[in-house]
């Protein structure tokens, strides 16, 4: 079980932060720092990938919300990829996350949407 920080992947068109297995009080600030660093380093778009995340409390939602706020400040599009079912999906739905951020079913779909918005 990975309780550390996320995995970062950078391309010319996008930065992807893959969340660890669990996000809670113990690592939420570190995961947020990774997302903010990607944004502040000039990534043209950001994907937060939670597909492998099996537990996410309010700290995980805080990471997403604060990342979205920073992305908006910088004019950077952001997508969140959620697992199709499970506690992370349920917590996100109960919190109304889909009303505040763009949600994709997988990373490929998020990348396609970002590519379409960049060329459109």
N, CA, C and O atoms as a GROMACS GRO file, in nm:
protein
  480
    1UNK      N    1   0.084  -0.118   0.000
    1UNK     CA    2   0.000   0.000   0.000
    1UNK      C    3   0.089   0.124   0.000
    1UNK      O    4   0.179   0.136   0.083
    2UNK      N    5   0.063   0.215  -0.092
    2UNK     CA    6   0.143   0.336  -0.107
    2UNK      C    7   0.077   0.452  -0.033
    2UNK      O    8  -0.028   0.501  -0.075
    3UNK      N    9   0.139   0.496   0.077
    3UNK     CA   10   0.088   0.609   0.153
    3UNK      C   11   0.174   0.733   0.133
    3UNK      O   12   0.160   0.832   0.205
    4UNK      N   13   0.263   0.727   0.035
    4UNK     CA   14   0.353   0.838   0.011
    4UNK      C   15   0.292   0.945  -0.077
    4UNK      O   16   0.173   0.974  -0.070
    5UNK      N   17   0.377   1.001  -0.158
    5UNK     CA   18   0.332   1.105  -0.250
    5UNK      C   19   0.300   1.042  -0.384
    5UNK      O   20   0.319   0.922  -0.404
    6UNK      N   21   0.250   1.124  -0.474
    6UNK     CA   22   0.210   1.072  -0.604
    6UNK      C   23   0.326   1.057  -0.700
    6UNK      O   24   0.440   1.094  -0.671
    7UNK      N   25   0.295   1.003  -0.816
    7UNK     CA   26   0.391   0.986  -0.924
    7UNK      C   27   0.364   1.095  -1.029
    7UNK      O   28   0.250   1.114  -1.071
    8UNK      N   29   0.467   1.164  -1.070
    8UNK     CA   30   0.454   1.274  -1.164
    8UNK      C   31   0.507   1.232  -1.301
    8UNK      O   32   0.614   1.174  -1.312
    9UNK      N   33   0.429   1.264  -1.404
    9UNK     CA   34   0.471   1.242  -1.542
    9UNK      C   35   0.450   1.374  -1.616
    9UNK      O   36   0.344   1.435  -1.607
   10UNK      N   37   0.553   1.418  -1.688
   10UNK     CA   38   0.544   1.544  -1.763
   10UNK      C   39   0.566   1.516  -1.911
   10UNK      O   40   0.656   1.442  -1.950
   11UNK      N   41   0.482   1.579  -1.992
   11UNK     CA   42   0.503   1.580  -2.136
   11UNK      C   43   0.499   1.726  -2.179
   11UNK      O   44   0.479   1.815  -2.097
   12UNK      N   45   0.518   1.750  -2.308
   12UNK     CA   46   0.513   1.888  -2.358
   12UNK      C   47   0.374   1.949  -2.342
   12UNK      O   48   0.361   2.071  -2.331
   13UNK      N   49   0.273   1.866  -2.342
   13UNK     CA   50   0.136   1.916  -2.341
   13UNK      C   51   0.064   1.905  -2.208
   13UNK      O   52  -0.042   1.965  -2.189
   14UNK      N   53   0.121   1.828  -2.114
   14UNK     CA   54   0.044   1.800  -1.992
   14UNK      C   55   0.133   1.748  -1.880
   14UNK      O   56   0.233   1.681  -1.904
   15UNK      N   57   0.093   1.778  -1.757
   15UNK     CA   58   0.150   1.716  -1.639
   15UNK      C   59   0.045   1.627  -1.577
   15UNK      O   60  -0.071   1.667  -1.562
   16UNK      N   61   0.083   1.506  -1.541
   16UNK     CA   62  -0.009   1.412  -1.478
   16UNK      C   63   0.045   1.376  -1.341
   16UNK      O   64   0.160   1.333  -1.327
   17UNK      N   65  -0.039   1.393  -1.240
   17UNK     CA   66  -0.006   1.352  -1.104
   17UNK      C   67  -0.094   1.234  -1.069
   17UNK      O   68  -0.215   1.247  -1.055
   18UNK      N   69  -0.031   1.117  -1.055
   18UNK     CA   70  -0.103   0.996  -1.017
   18UNK      C   71  -0.101   0.987  -0.865
   18UNK      O   72   0.006   0.978  -0.804
   19UNK      N   73  -0.218   0.989  -0.805
   19UNK     CA   74  -0.229   0.985  -0.659
   19UNK      C   75  -0.180   0.850  -0.605
   19UNK      O   76  -0.190   0.748  -0.673
   20UNK      N   77  -0.127   0.851  -0.482
   20UNK     CA   78  -0.090   0.724  -0.417
   20UNK      C   79  -0.216   0.644  -0.382
   20UNK      O   80  -0.328   0.691  -0.405
   21UNK      N   81  -0.197   0.524  -0.328
   21UNK     CA   82  -0.309   0.436  -0.294
   21UNK      C   83  -0.409   0.504  -0.201
   21UNK      O   84  -0.530   0.487  -0.214
   22UNK      N   85  -0.357   0.580  -0.106
   22UNK     CA   86  -0.442   0.648  -0.009
   22UNK      C   87  -0.397   0.793   0.007
   22UNK      O   88  -0.277   0.822   0.005
   23UNK      N   89  -0.493   0.882   0.023
   23UNK     CA   90  -0.463   1.023   0.053
   23UNK      C   91  -0.543   1.060   0.177
   23UNK      O   92  -0.666   1.052   0.179
   24UNK      N   93  -0.470   1.102   0.280
   24UNK     CA   94  -0.533   1.142   0.405
   24UNK      C   95  -0.447   1.248   0.471
   24UNK      O   96  -0.363   1.311   0.406
   25UNK      N   97  -0.467   1.269   0.599
   25UNK     CA   98  -0.394   1.371   0.673
   25UNK      C   99  -0.242   1.350   0.667
   25UNK      O  100  -0.166   1.447   0.669
   26UNK      N  101  -0.199   1.225   0.659
   26UNK     CA  102  -0.056   1.196   0.662
   26UNK      C  103   0.019   1.241   0.536
   26UNK      O  104   0.139   1.268   0.544
   27UNK      N  105  -0.049   1.251   0.422
   27UNK     CA  106   0.022   1.284   0.299
   27UNK      C  107  -0.049   1.386   0.208
   27UNK      O  108   0.002   1.418   0.101
   28UNK      N  109  -0.163   1.435   0.250
   28UNK     CA  110  -0.239   1.529   0.166
   28UNK      C  111  -0.160   1.653   0.127
   28UNK      O  112  -0.163   1.694   0.011
   29UNK      N  113  -0.090   1.713   0.222
   29UNK     CA  114  -0.014   1.835   0.192
   29UNK      C  115   0.100   1.807   0.094
   29UNK      O  116   0.130   1.890   0.008
   30UNK      N  117   0.164   1.691   0.105
   30UNK     CA  118   0.272   1.656   0.014
   30UNK      C  119   0.219   1.635  -0.128
   30UNK      O  120   0.282   1.676  -0.225
   31UNK      N  121   0.104   1.571  -0.140
   31UNK     CA  122   0.044   1.550  -0.272
   31UNK      C  123   0.003   1.685  -0.331
   31UNK      O  124   0.024   1.710  -0.450
   32UNK      N  125  -0.056   1.772  -0.250
   32UNK     CA  126  -0.091   1.907  -0.296
   32UNK      C  127   0.033   1.982  -0.343
   32UNK      O  128   0.029   2.050  -0.446
   33UNK      N  129   0.141   1.972  -0.269
   33UNK     CA  130   0.265   2.042  -0.307
   33UNK      C  131   0.314   1.995  -0.444
   33UNK      O  132   0.365   2.075  -0.522
   34UNK      N  133   0.297   1.867  -0.474
   34UNK     CA  134   0.335   1.816  -0.606
   34UNK      C  135   0.249   1.879  -0.716
   34UNK      O  136   0.301   1.920  -0.820
   35UNK      N  137   0.119   1.886  -0.693
   35UNK     CA  138   0.029   1.944  -0.793
   35UNK      C  139   0.061   2.091  -0.816
   35UNK      O  140   0.068   2.137  -0.930
   36UNK      N  141   0.080   2.164  -0.708
   36UNK     CA  142   0.109   2.307  -0.718
   36UNK      C  143   0.244   2.328  -0.787
   36UNK      O  144   0.258   2.421  -0.867
   37UNK      N  145   0.341   2.245  -0.757
   37UNK     CA  146   0.472   2.256  -0.822
   37UNK      C  147   0.459   2.236  -0.973
   37UNK      O  148   0.519   2.310  -1.050
   38UNK      N  149   0.381   2.136  -1.015
   38UNK     CA  150   0.358   2.116  -1.158
   38UNK      C  151   0.299   2.241  -1.221
   38UNK      O  152   0.343   2.285  -1.327
   39UNK      N  153   0.198   2.297  -1.155
   39UNK     CA  154   0.134   2.417  -1.208
   39UNK      C  155   0.229   2.535  -1.210
   39UNK      O  156   0.238   2.606  -1.311
   40UNK      N  157   0.299   2.558  -1.102
   40UNK     CA  158   0.390   2.673  -1.093
   40UNK      C  159   0.510   2.658  -1.185
   40UNK      O  160   0.570   2.758  -1.223
   41UNK      N  161   0.546   2.535  -1.221
   41UNK     CA  162   0.657   2.513  -1.314
   41UNK      C  163   0.615   2.531  -1.459
   41UNK      O  164   0.696   2.516  -1.550
   42UNK      N  165   0.487   2.563  -1.482
   42UNK     CA  166   0.442   2.598  -1.616
   42UNK      C  167   0.381   2.487  -1.698
   42UNK      O  168   0.376   2.497  -1.821
   43UNK      N  169   0.334   2.381  -1.634
   43UNK     CA  170   0.269   2.277  -1.713
   43UNK      C  171   0.148   2.340  -1.786
   43UNK      O  172   0.072   2.414  -1.725
   44UNK      N  173   0.131   2.309  -1.915
   44UNK     CA  174   0.021   2.371  -1.989
   44UNK      C  175  -0.117   2.315  -1.955
   44UNK      O  176  -0.218   2.377  -1.986
   45UNK      N  177  -0.121   2.198  -1.893
   45UNK     CA  178  -0.247   2.135  -1.851
   45UNK      C  179  -0.213   2.037  -1.739
   45UNK      O  180  -0.100   1.989  -1.729
   46UNK      N  181  -0.313   2.006  -1.656
   46UNK     CA  182  -0.290   1.917  -1.542
   46UNK      C  183  -0.398   1.810  -1.536
   46UNK      O  184  -0.517   1.838  -1.548
   47UNK      N  185  -0.353   1.687  -1.516
   47UNK     CA  186  -0.444   1.575  -1.491
   47UNK      C  187  -0.411   1.520  -1.354
   47UNK      O  188  -0.295   1.489  -1.325
   48UNK      N  189  -0.512   1.508  -1.269
   48UNK     CA  190  -0.499   1.440  -1.140
   48UNK      C  191  -0.561   1.303  -1.158
   48UNK      O  192  -0.683   1.291  -1.176
   49UNK      N  193  -0.480   1.200  -1.153
   49UNK     CA  194  -0.525   1.063  -1.179
   49UNK      C  195  -0.544   0.988  -1.047
   49UNK      O  196  -0.448   0.955  -0.979
   50UNK      N  197  -0.670   0.962  -1.013
   50UNK     CA  198  -0.703   0.891  -0.889
   50UNK      C  199  -0.746   0.748  -0.916
   50UNK      O  200  -0.801   0.683  -0.826
   51UNK      N  201  -0.724   0.696  -1.036
   51UNK     CA  202  -0.776   0.562  -1.067
   51UNK      C  203  -0.720   0.453  -0.978
   51UNK      O  204  -0.788   0.352  -0.955
   52UNK      N  205  -0.598   0.468  -0.927
   52UNK     CA  206  -0.542   0.368  -0.838
   52UNK      C  207  -0.558   0.400  -0.691
   52UNK      O  208  -0.512   0.325  -0.605
   53UNK      N  209  -0.625   0.510  -0.662
   53UNK     CA  210  -0.645   0.553  -0.524
   53UNK      C  211  -0.764   0.477  -0.464
   53UNK      O  212  -0.874   0.481  -0.517
   54UNK      N  213  -0.738   0.409  -0.354
   54UNK     CA  214  -0.844   0.327  -0.292
   54UNK      C  215  -0.908   0.393  -0.170
   54UNK      O  216  -1.012   0.348  -0.123
   55UNK      N  217  -0.845   0.500  -0.119
   55UNK     CA  218  -0.902   0.572  -0.006
   55UNK      C  219  -0.865   0.719  -0.019
   55UNK      O  220  -0.750   0.754  -0.047
   56UNK      N  221  -0.965   0.803   0.002
   56UNK     CA  222  -0.944   0.946  -0.010
   56UNK      C  223  -1.043   1.013   0.085
   56UNK      O  224  -1.164   1.004   0.067
   57UNK      N  225  -0.990   1.080   0.188
   57UNK     CA  226  -1.080   1.152   0.278
   57UNK      C  227  -1.086   1.298   0.237
   57UNK      O  228  -1.053   1.332   0.123
   58UNK      N  229  -1.126   1.384   0.327
   58UNK     CA  230  -1.140   1.527   0.293
   58UNK      C  231  -1.007   1.588   0.252
   58UNK      O  232  -1.005   1.688   0.179
   59UNK      N  233  -0.895   1.532   0.296
   59UNK     CA  234  -0.764   1.582   0.255
   59UNK      C  235  -0.743   1.561   0.105
   59UNK      O  236  -0.685   1.647   0.038
   60UNK      N  237  -0.787   1.451   0.053
   60UNK     CA  238  -0.777   1.426  -0.091
   60UNK      C  239  -0.864   1.522  -0.170
   60UNK      O  240  -0.823   1.574  -0.273
   61UNK      N  241  -0.985   1.546  -0.121
   61UNK     CA  242  -1.073   1.644  -0.186
   61UNK      C  243  -1.013   1.783  -0.179
   61UNK      O  244  -1.027   1.862  -0.272
   62UNK      N  245  -0.946   1.814  -0.069
   62UNK     CA  246  -0.878   1.941  -0.054
   62UNK      C  247  -0.767   1.956  -0.158
   62UNK      O  248  -0.750   2.064  -0.215
   63UNK      N  249  -0.693   1.850  -0.183
   63UNK     CA  250  -0.588   1.853  -0.285
   63UNK      C  251  -0.650   1.890  -0.420
   63UNK      O  252  -0.598   1.976  -0.492
   64UNK      N  253  -0.759   1.825  -0.454
   64UNK     CA  254  -0.824   1.850  -0.583
   64UNK      C  255  -0.877   1.993  -0.590
   64UNK      O  256  -0.854   2.062  -0.689
   65UNK      N  257  -0.946   2.037  -0.487
   65UNK     CA  258  -1.006   2.171  -0.486
   65UNK      C  259  -0.900   2.280  -0.492
   65UNK      O  260  -0.912   2.375  -0.569
   66UNK      N  261  -0.796   2.267  -0.412
   66UNK     CA  262  -0.692   2.370  -0.411
   66UNK      C  263  -0.610   2.367  -0.540
   66UNK      O  264  -0.564   2.472  -0.586
   67UNK      N  265  -0.591   2.250  -0.597
   67UNK     CA  266  -0.524   2.241  -0.727
   67UNK      C  267  -0.607   2.311  -0.834
   67UNK      O  268  -0.553   2.383  -0.918
   68UNK      N  269  -0.737   2.288  -0.830
   68UNK     CA  270  -0.826   2.353  -0.928
   68UNK      C  271  -0.821   2.505  -0.911
   68UNK      O  272  -0.819   2.577  -1.010
   69UNK      N  273  -0.820   2.553  -0.787
   69UNK     CA  274  -0.812   2.697  -0.763
   69UNK      C  275  -0.684   2.755  -0.822
   69UNK      O  276  -0.686   2.860  -0.886
   70UNK      N  277  -0.571   2.686  -0.800
   70UNK     CA  278  -0.443   2.736  -0.853
   70UNK      C  279  -0.441   2.727  -1.006
   70UNK      O  280  -0.393   2.819  -1.072
   71UNK      N  281  -0.493   2.619  -1.061
   71UNK     CA  282  -0.499   2.605  -1.206
   71UNK      C  283  -0.583   2.717  -1.268
   71UNK      O  284  -0.545   2.774  -1.371
   72UNK      N  285  -0.695   2.749  -1.206
   72UNK     CA  286  -0.780   2.857  -1.254
   72UNK      C  287  -0.707   2.991  -1.249
   72UNK      O  288  -0.714   3.070  -1.343
   73UNK      N  289  -0.636   3.016  -1.139
   73UNK     CA  290  -0.556   3.140  -1.127
   73UNK      C  291  -0.457   3.154  -1.241
   73UNK      O  292  -0.434   3.263  -1.293
   74UNK      N  293  -0.398   3.042  -1.281
   74UNK     CA  294  -0.295   3.042  -1.384
   74UNK      C  295  -0.350   3.024  -1.526
   74UNK      O  296  -0.276   3.032  -1.623
   75UNK      N  297  -0.480   2.998  -1.536
   75UNK     CA  298  -0.540   2.974  -1.667
   75UNK      C  299  -0.502   2.840  -1.727
   75UNK      O  300  -0.495   2.825  -1.849
   76UNK      N  301  -0.479   2.742  -1.640
   76UNK     CA  302  -0.438   2.608  -1.683
   76UNK      C  303  -0.557   2.513  -1.673
   76UNK      O  304  -0.618   2.502  -1.567
   77UNK      N  305  -0.592   2.444  -1.782
   77UNK     CA  306  -0.702   2.347  -1.774
   77UNK      C  307  -0.662   2.227  -1.689
   77UNK      O  308  -0.547   2.184  -1.690
   78UNK      N  309  -0.759   2.175  -1.616
   78UNK     CA  310  -0.734   2.061  -1.528
   78UNK      C  311  -0.847   1.960  -1.537
   78UNK      O  312  -0.964   1.997  -1.543
   79UNK      N  313  -0.810   1.834  -1.539
   79UNK     CA  314  -0.906   1.724  -1.538
   79UNK      C  315  -0.873   1.630  -1.423
   79UNK      O  316  -0.757   1.614  -1.387
   80UNK      N  317  -0.976   1.569  -1.367
   80UNK     CA  318  -0.960   1.470  -1.261
   80UNK      C  319  -1.012   1.336  -1.315
   80UNK      O  320  -1.123   1.328  -1.369
   81UNK      N  321  -0.931   1.233  -1.298
   81UNK     CA  322  -0.970   1.099  -1.340
   81UNK      C  323  -1.003   1.020  -1.214
   81UNK      O  324  -0.918   1.001  -1.127
   82UNK      N  325  -1.128   0.974  -1.205
   82UNK     CA  326  -1.175   0.899  -1.088
   82UNK      C  327  -1.193   0.752  -1.121
   82UNK      O  328  -1.223   0.718  -1.235
   83UNK      N  329  -1.175   0.666  -1.022
   83UNK     CA  330  -1.204   0.524  -1.045
   83UNK      C  331  -1.354   0.509  -1.073
   83UNK      O  332  -1.434   0.591  -1.028
   84UNK      N  333  -1.392   0.405  -1.147
   84UNK     CA  334  -1.533   0.389  -1.185
   84UNK      C  335  -1.627   0.359  -1.068
   84UNK      O  336  -1.747   0.386  -1.075
   85UNK      N  337  -1.572   0.303  -0.961
   85UNK     CA  338  -1.654   0.272  -0.843
   85UNK      C  339  -1.566   0.271  -0.720
   85UNK      O  340  -1.444   0.286  -0.730
   86UNK      N  341  -1.627   0.254  -0.605
   86UNK     CA  342  -1.549   0.247  -0.482
   86UNK      C  343  -1.564   0.373  -0.398
   86UNK      O  344  -1.638   0.466  -0.433
   87UNK      N  345  -1.494   0.375  -0.286
   87UNK     CA  346  -1.508   0.482  -0.188
   87UNK      C  347  -1.462   0.617  -0.243
   87UNK      O  348  -1.523   0.720  -0.212
   88UNK      N  349  -1.356   0.619  -0.323
   88UNK     CA  350  -1.307   0.746  -0.378
   88UNK      C  351  -1.412   0.807  -0.470
   88UNK      O  352  -1.437   0.928  -0.464
   89UNK      N  353  -1.473   0.727  -0.554
   89UNK     CA  354  -1.580   0.775  -0.643
   89UNK      C  355  -1.697   0.825  -0.559
   89UNK      O  356  -1.752   0.932  -0.586
   90UNK      N  357  -1.735   0.748  -0.459
   90UNK     CA  358  -1.851   0.783  -0.377
   90UNK      C  359  -1.827   0.913  -0.298
   90UNK      O  360  -1.914   1.000  -0.295
   91UNK      N  361  -1.711   0.927  -0.237
   91UNK     CA  362  -1.679   1.049  -0.162
   91UNK      C  363  -1.682   1.169  -0.256
   91UNK      O  364  -1.732   1.275  -0.219
   92UNK      N  365  -1.629   1.152  -0.375
   92UNK     CA  366  -1.628   1.261  -0.474
   92UNK      C  367  -1.769   1.300  -0.515
   92UNK      O  368  -1.799   1.419  -0.530
   93UNK      N  369  -1.855   1.202  -0.534
   93UNK     CA  370  -1.994   1.229  -0.572
   93UNK      C  371  -2.069   1.299  -0.459
   93UNK      O  372  -2.140   1.397  -0.483
   94UNK      N  373  -2.053   1.250  -0.337
   94UNK     CA  374  -2.121   1.311  -0.223
   94UNK      C  375  -2.076   1.456  -0.204
   94UNK      O  376  -2.157   1.543  -0.170
   95UNK      N  377  -1.949   1.482  -0.227
   95UNK     CA  378  -1.895   1.618  -0.212
   95UNK      C  379  -1.931   1.708  -0.330
   95UNK      O  380  -1.906   1.829  -0.324
   96UNK      N  381  -1.989   1.653  -0.435
   96UNK     CA  382  -2.027   1.734  -0.551
   96UNK      C  383  -1.909   1.777  -0.635
   96UNK      O  384  -1.913   1.881  -0.700
   97UNK      N  385  -1.804   1.698  -0.634
   97UNK     CA  386  -1.683   1.733  -0.707
   97UNK      C  387  -1.709   1.756  -0.856
   97UNK      O  388  -1.648   1.843  -0.917
   98UNK      N  389  -1.798   1.678  -0.914
   98UNK     CA  390  -1.826   1.689  -1.057
   98UNK      C  391  -1.885   1.825  -1.096
   98UNK      O  392  -1.886   1.860  -1.214
   99UNK      N  393  -1.935   1.901  -0.999
   99UNK     CA  394  -1.987   2.036  -1.028
   99UNK      C  395  -1.875   2.140  -1.028
   99UNK      O  396  -1.896   2.252  -1.074
  100UNK      N  397  -1.757   2.104  -0.978
  100UNK     CA  398  -1.648   2.201  -0.966
  100UNK      C  399  -1.529   2.174  -1.056
  100UNK      O  400  -1.456   2.266  -1.091
  101UNK      N  401  -1.510   2.048  -1.096
  101UNK     CA  402  -1.395   2.015  -1.180
  101UNK      C  403  -1.440   1.924  -1.294
  101UNK      O  404  -1.544   1.858  -1.286
  102UNK      N  405  -1.360   1.922  -1.398
  102UNK     CA  406  -1.387   1.833  -1.511
  102UNK      C  407  -1.345   1.692  -1.471
  102UNK      O  408  -1.233   1.670  -1.423
  103UNK      N  409  -1.435   1.597  -1.491
  103UNK     CA  410  -1.412   1.457  -1.454
  103UNK      C  411  -1.402   1.373  -1.582
  103UNK      O  412  -1.484   1.389  -1.673
  104UNK      N  413  -1.304   1.285  -1.587
  104UNK     CA  414  -1.289   1.194  -1.700
  104UNK      C  415  -1.285   1.050  -1.647
  104UNK      O  416  -1.245   1.027  -1.533
  105UNK      N  417  -1.326   0.954  -1.729
  105UNK     CA  418  -1.325   0.814  -1.684
  105UNK      C  419  -1.186   0.750  -1.687
  105UNK      O  420  -1.163   0.650  -1.620
  106UNK      N  421  -1.094   0.809  -1.766
  106UNK     CA  422  -0.959   0.755  -1.773
  106UNK      C  423  -0.865   0.863  -1.824
  106UNK      O  424  -0.909   0.968  -1.872
  107UNK      N  425  -0.736   0.838  -1.811
  107UNK     CA  426  -0.635   0.938  -1.849
  107UNK      C  427  -0.641   0.967  -1.999
  107UNK      O  428  -0.626   1.082  -2.040
  108UNK      N  429  -0.661   0.865  -2.080
  108UNK     CA  430  -0.666   0.885  -2.225
  108UNK      C  431  -0.777   0.982  -2.264
  108UNK      O  432  -0.758   1.069  -2.348
  109UNK      N  433  -0.892   0.968  -2.203
  109UNK     CA  434  -1.005   1.058  -2.230
  109UNK      C  435  -0.972   1.200  -2.187
  109UNK      O  436  -1.003   1.296  -2.257
  110UNK      N  437  -0.909   1.214  -2.071
  110UNK     CA  438  -0.870   1.347  -2.023
  110UNK      C  439  -0.771   1.411  -2.119
  110UNK      O  440  -0.783   1.530  -2.151
  111UNK      N  441  -0.673   1.335  -2.165
  111UNK     CA  442  -0.574   1.389  -2.260
  111UNK      C  443  -0.640   1.430  -2.391
  111UNK      O  444  -0.605   1.534  -2.448
  112UNK      N  445  -0.734   1.349  -2.439
  112UNK     CA  446  -0.806   1.383  -2.562
  112UNK      C  447  -0.884   1.513  -2.545
  112UNK      O  448  -0.883   1.598  -2.634
  113UNK      N  449  -0.950   1.530  -2.431
  113UNK     CA  450  -1.027   1.652  -2.404
  113UNK      C  451  -0.935   1.773  -2.397
  113UNK      O  452  -0.969   1.880  -2.450
  114UNK      N  453  -0.821   1.758  -2.333
  114UNK     CA  454  -0.725   1.868  -2.326
  114UNK      C  455  -0.670   1.903  -2.462
  114UNK      O  456  -0.652   2.021  -2.495
  115UNK      N  457  -0.643   1.801  -2.542
  115UNK     CA  458  -0.592   1.822  -2.678
  115UNK      C  459  -0.696   1.893  -2.764
  115UNK      O  460  -0.662   1.983  -2.842
  116UNK      N  461  -0.822   1.853  -2.750
  116UNK     CA  462  -0.929   1.915  -2.828
  116UNK      C  463  -0.949   2.060  -2.788
  116UNK      O  464  -0.972   2.145  -2.873
  117UNK      N  465  -0.939   2.090  -2.658
  117UNK     CA  466  -0.959   2.228  -2.613
  117UNK      C  467  -0.841   2.315  -2.652
  117UNK      O  468  -0.859   2.435  -2.676
  118UNK      N  469  -0.721   2.259  -2.659
  118UNK     CA  470  -0.603   2.336  -2.698
  118UNK      C  471  -0.604   2.370  -2.847
  118UNK      O  472  -0.555   2.476  -2.887
  119UNK      N  473  -0.659   2.280  -2.928
  119UNK     CA  474  -0.661   2.306  -3.072
  119UNK      C  475  -0.788   2.378  -3.116
  119UNK      O  476  -0.799   2.422  -3.230
  120UNK      N  477  -0.883   2.391  -3.024
  120UNK     CA  478  -1.012   2.450  -3.062
  120UNK      C  479  -1.023   2.587  -3.031
  120UNK      O  480  -1.126   2.648  -3.058
   0.00000   0.00000   0.00000
